[in-house]
Amino acid sequence: MENSQEMDSPLVTIAIPTYNRAESYLRGVISSALGQTYEHLEVIIGDNASTDATPAVIAEVEDQRLRHLRHSENIGANGNFNRLLEEATGDWFLLLHDDDLIDAEFVESCLSARKPDTDYGFIRTGVRAIDAKGRILKESPNRVTGNRPEDFYRSWFRARTGLFLCNTLYSTRALREIGGFHSLHHLLEDNYALVRILADRPWLDIPEVRASYRYTYDQRSYQVPVREWCEDFKGLLEMIVAQTEDRHKAEIQQIGNRFFGQLCVRRANAIASPRKRAMARLTVARHFGWSNLRSTWALQRSPK
């Protein structure tokens, strides 16, 4: 049985998967992780066989809480995520991309809001978008209302909360019980993890914005075939509807089709070739229905 100190100050693992960020964001990410007001943590950097000065940058940091896990070969982003989960010794787990940031109060805000004897699957804060230079683009407080899974999904689909890795502190045990981070095409690993965890555990919402994700126009979102995005989102929606109460299934299915369909249309609209763009739109319509997408057709080549 955990003693009172372990309950009050559990160990938190901040895992940073990285590849060739030595000369851009890596130092700042490490600093934001180690600069937490909550000090009982470990920071593990999963170096995915970087070919730049990543080992030297990590070696600059003199902090016993920092550990460098260097892979002998690149095992892919998803492989790196799950290897970091395997290495974690903390009770709580944050997967922090190597270009994102967390506020100094992030971990403390999450843990101090817990209720005794509640087995939370994850804790989430609000989030802000920043550009390549760290300038704030927008802030999105976490405004989830209700405590049932369909309340969470309804809030997400209506843009009352943003789902990102940087603003989500997972129960390490809950993550391991669902098998870690996985989706069909490895595009929505974090979203799939949240949905799987919600099937068995409650969650906790922190309204305040405590984390930042880096919004850039060269994200992998627009380099992946639209069909793969459609399939990952469709599989996610099926899981969501399956765990929704029967009386809410039709509603969640409808707003989910519209929400995910519009996300996929935006990716289709970013395709330069008119012919390929039209074919991608057809693919989205087949997955999510024509009626849900008409208002999105006009967003020509929008990366947003």
C-alpha positions in Angstrom: 0.0 0.0 0.0 1.3 3.5 -0.9 2.4 5.6 2.0 1.2 9.2 2.5 4.3 10.7 1.0 4.0 8.7 -2.2 0.3 9.7 -2.5 1.1 13.4 -1.9 4.2 13.5 -4.1 4.2 10.8 -6.7 7.0 10.5 -9.1 6.3 12.1 -12.5 8.0 11.0 -15.7 8.4 13.6 -18.4 9.4 11.8 -21.6 10.8 13.7 -24.5 11.1 11.8 -27.9 13.5 13.6 -30.1 15.2 13.5 -33.5 17.6 16.1 -34.8 16.4 19.1 -32.8 19.7 20.1 -31.2 20.0 23.4 -33.0 16.3 24.4 -32.7 14.0 23.6 -29.8 15.6 20.9 -27.7 17.3 23.1 -25.1 14.0 24.9 -24.5 12.0 21.8 -24.1 14.5 20.3 -21.6 14.5 23.5 -19.7 10.7 23.6 -19.5 10.6 20.0 -18.2 13.3 20.4 -15.6 12.0 23.9 -14.6 8.8 22.6 -13.0 7.7 23.9 -9.6 7.0 20.3 -8.8 10.4 18.7 -8.4 9.8 15.0 -7.8 10.2 14.0 -11.4 12.4 12.3 -13.9 13.1 13.5 -17.5 13.9 10.8 -20.1 15.0 11.9 -23.5 14.4 9.2 -26.2 17.0 10.1 -28.8 15.9 8.4 -32.0 19.4 7.9 -33.4 19.8 11.6 -34.1 22.6 12.5 -36.5 23.1 16.1 -35.2 24.6 17.3 -31.9 21.7 16.0 -29.7 24.0 14.0 -27.4 26.2 17.1 -26.8 23.2 19.3 -26.0 21.9 16.7 -23.5 25.4 16.5 -21.9 25.3 20.2 -21.2 22.6 19.7 -18.6 23.8 18.9 -15.1 20.7 17.5 -13.4 20.5 14.0 -11.9 16.8 13.8 -12.8 17.7 13.8 -16.6 18.4 10.5 -18.4 19.5 10.1 -22.0 18.1 7.0 -23.8 19.8 6.8 -27.2 18.6 4.3 -29.7 21.2 2.6 -31.9 18.8 3.0 -34.9 15.7 5.0 -35.6 12.7 3.0 -34.4 10.1 5.4 -35.7 8.1 8.0 -33.7 5.6 5.5 -32.3 8.3 3.0 -31.4 10.0 5.8 -29.5 6.9 6.8 -27.6 6.3 3.3 -26.4 9.9 2.7 -25.5 9.8 5.8 -23.3 6.7 4.4 -21.6 8.5 1.1 -21.0 11.5 3.0 -19.4 9.3 5.3 -17.2 9.4 4.7 -13.4 7.0 7.5 -12.5 3.4 7.1 -11.4 2.4 9.7 -13.9 3.6 10.1 -17.5 3.8 13.1 -19.8 4.9 12.7 -23.4 6.4 16.0 -24.4 7.2 16.5 -28.1 10.7 18.0 -28.7 9.2 21.3 -30.0 6.4 21.8 -27.4 6.6 23.4 -24.0 4.9 23.2 -20.6 4.5 26.0 -18.1 6.5 25.8 -14.9 3.2 25.1 -13.0 1.9 22.4 -15.3 2.7 19.3 -13.2 1.9 21.0 -9.9 -1.5 22.2 -11.2 -2.4 18.7 -12.4 -1.5 16.9 -9.2 -2.8 19.4 -6.7 -6.3 19.2 -8.1 -6.7 15.5 -7.5 -9.3 14.1 -5.2 -8.3 11.4 -2.7 -9.0 7.8 -3.6 -9.9 8.6 -7.3 -8.1 6.5 -9.9 -7.8 9.0 -12.6 -6.8 7.8 -16.0 -5.5 11.2 -17.1 -5.4 14.9 -16.1 -5.6 17.6 -18.7 -5.1 21.4 -18.8 -5.9 24.1 -21.3 -3.5 24.6 -24.1 -2.1 27.4 -26.4 -0.8 27.3 -29.9 2.6 28.9 -30.6 4.5 29.6 -33.8 8.0 28.7 -34.7 9.4 31.6 -32.8 7.3 31.0 -29.7 4.7 33.7 -30.3 1.2 32.9 -29.1 -1.3 32.2 -31.9 -4.3 31.4 -29.7 -5.2 30.1 -26.2 -7.8 27.4 -25.6 -8.9 27.0 -21.9 -10.1 23.5 -21.1 -13.9 23.9 -20.9 -15.1 20.3 -20.7 -18.5 20.1 -19.0 -19.9 16.9 -17.4 -18.3 13.7 -16.2 -19.4 11.1 -18.6 -17.4 10.0 -21.7 -20.0 11.4 -24.1 -19.6 14.8 -22.2 -15.9 14.7 -22.9 -16.4 13.9 -26.6 -19.2 16.4 -27.0 -16.9 19.1 -25.6 -14.1 18.1 -27.9 -16.2 18.0 -31.0 -17.6 21.5 -30.2 -14.1 23.0 -29.7 -14.4 23.5 -26.0 -11.2 21.6 -25.3 -8.0 20.7 -27.3 -6.5 17.3 -27.3 -2.7 17.3 -27.4 0.1 15.3 -25.8 1.7 18.4 -24.1 -1.4 19.2 -22.0 -2.2 15.6 -20.9 -0.7 13.9 -17.9 -1.4 10.2 -18.1 -1.6 7.6 -15.3 1.4 5.4 -16.3 -0.4 2.3 -15.1 -3.5 3.1 -17.2 -1.4 3.7 -20.3 0.4 0.4 -19.8 -2.9 -1.5 -19.3 -4.2 -0.4 -22.7 -0.9 -1.3 -24.4 0.6 2.1 -24.8 0.3 4.4 -27.8 -1.2 2.8 -31.0 -3.5 3.6 -33.8 -4.0 2.0 -37.2 -1.6 4.3 -39.1 0.2 5.7 -36.1 -1.4 9.2 -36.6 -3.7 9.5 -33.6 -1.9 7.5 -30.9 -2.7 10.0 -28.2 -6.3 10.3 -29.0 -6.7 6.5 -29.2 -5.1 6.3 -25.8 -7.5 8.8 -24.2 -10.5 6.9 -25.6 -9.3 3.5 -24.5 -8.6 4.9 -21.0 -12.0 6.6 -20.8 -13.7 3.2 -21.1 -12.6 2.3 -17.6 -11.4 5.3 -15.7 -12.5 8.9 -14.8 -10.5 11.9 -15.8 -9.7 15.3 -14.4 -10.0 18.7 -16.1 -7.9 21.7 -15.3 -9.4 24.8 -17.0 -6.2 27.0 -17.0 -3.8 27.0 -20.0 -0.6 25.3 -18.8 1.0 24.0 -22.0 2.0 25.0 -25.5 2.0 23.1 -28.8 4.1 24.2 -31.7 1.9 25.0 -34.8 4.0 24.9 -38.0 2.8 24.5 -41.6 5.2 21.6 -42.4 3.7 19.2 -39.8 3.4 15.6 -40.8 -0.4 16.2 -41.0 -0.1 17.4 -44.5 2.4 14.8 -45.7 0.3 11.8 -45.0 -2.3 10.4 -47.5 -5.8 11.7 -46.7 -7.1 8.1 -46.8 -4.9 7.1 -43.8 -6.2 10.1 -41.8 -9.8 9.1 -42.7 -9.2 5.5 -41.6 -7.6 6.5 -38.3 -10.3 9.0 -37.5 -13.1 6.5 -38.5 -11.7 3.9 -36.3 -11.5 6.4 -33.4 -15.1 7.4 -33.9 -16.2 3.8 -33.8 -14.5 3.4 -30.4 -16.1 6.6 -29.2 -19.6 5.6 -30.2 -19.2 2.1 -28.8 -18.6 3.5 -25.3 -21.4 6.1 -25.5 -24.8 5.5 -23.8 -27.4 4.2 -26.3 -29.5 7.3 -26.1 -26.6 9.5 -27.1 -25.0 7.3 -29.8 -26.8 8.9 -32.8 -25.9 12.4 -31.7 -22.2 11.6 -31.0 -22.0 9.7 -34.4 -23.4 12.8 -36.2 -21.3 15.5 -34.6 -18.2 13.1 -34.7 -18.7 12.6 -38.5 -18.8 16.3 -39.0 -15.9 17.1 -36.8 -13.5 14.4 -38.1 -14.7 14.8 -41.7 -13.9 18.5 -41.6 -10.4 17.8 -40.2 -9.8 15.5 -43.1 -11.2 17.9 -45.7 -8.8 20.5 -44.5 -6.0 18.1 -45.2 -7.5 17.4 -48.6 -7.8 21.1 -49.4 -4.0 21.5 -48.7 -3.2 19.3 -51.8 -1.8 21.4 -54.6 -3.0 19.2 -57.6 -6.7 20.0 -58.4 -7.3 16.4 -59.5 -5.7 14.8 -56.4 -7.4 17.3 -54.2 -10.8 16.3 -55.7 -10.0 12.6 -55.3 -9.0 13.2 -51.7 -12.3 15.0 -51.0 -14.2 12.1 -52.4 -12.4 9.8 -50.1 -13.4 12.0 -47.1 -17.0 12.1 -48.2 -17.1 8.3 -48.5 -15.9 7.9 -44.9 -17.9 10.7 -43.2 -20.9 11.6 -45.5 -21.5 14.4 -48.0 -24.0 16.3 -45.8 -21.4 16.9 -43.0 -18.8 18.4 -45.3 -20.4 21.0 -47.6 -19.4 24.0 -45.5 -15.8 22.9 -45.6 -15.4 22.5 -49.4 -14.7 26.2 -49.7 -11.6 26.1 -47.6 -9.3 25.9 -50.5 -5.8 24.6 -49.6 -6.2 25.9 -46.0 -3.5 24.4 -43.7 -5.4 25.4 -40.6 
